Amino acid sequence: MNIQQYMDEKIEDKSEDSKKKHMIYYRSLSKLITDMKAEMNQEGEPAIKEHLTSRIEAIEKDKQRIRNLFPGVKKEEWDDNSN
């Protein structure tokens, strides 16, 4: 690995504290998606629905990025809303 590749590579914090914070953030993203979907069901304007759809897709990608950081976490743990 040359120095440029090393500098371009982002080092992710995978500590237990980071995991807890990411799980809280992940759940907030899930709630945001739920709210956006409800808004889409009430919205009649196609441009707004399209905008909400693209935001949901971006949020889903962020959720996937977070899941990839912590592959040992089970789906049930990600979706658990008891915390």
Secondary structure in CASP SS format (residue, H / E / C, confidence):
PFRMAT SS
TARGET T0000
AUTHOR 0000-0000-0000
METHOD secondary structure of the structure
MODEL  1
M C 1.00
N C 1.00
I H 1.00
Q H 1.00
Q H 1.00
Y H 1.00
M H 1.00
D H 1.00
E C 1.00
K C 1.00
I C 1.00
E C 1.00
D C 1.00
K C 1.00
S C 1.00
E H 1.00
D H 1.00
S H 1.00
K H 1.00
K H 1.00
K H 1.00
H H 1.00
M H 1.00
I H 1.00
Y H 1.00
Y H 1.00
R H 1.00
S H 1.00
L H 1.00
S H 1.00
K H 1.00
L H 1.00
I H 1.00
T H 1.00
D H 1.00
M H 1.00
K H 1.00
A H 1.00
E H 1.00
M H 1.00
N H 1.00
Q H 1.00
E C 1.00
G C 1.00
E C 1.00
P H 1.00
A H 1.00
I H 1.00
K H 1.00
E H 1.00
H H 1.00
L H 1.00
T H 1.00
S H 1.00
R H 1.00
I H 1.00
E H 1.00
A H 1.00
I H 1.00
E H 1.00
K H 1.00
D H 1.00
K H 1.00
Q H 1.00
R H 1.00
I H 1.00
R H 1.00
N H 1.00
L H 1.00
F C 1.00
P C 1.00
G C 1.00
V C 1.00
K C 1.00
K H 1.00
E H 1.00
E H 1.00
W H 1.00
D H 1.00
D C 1.00
N C 1.00
S C 1.00
N C 1.00
END
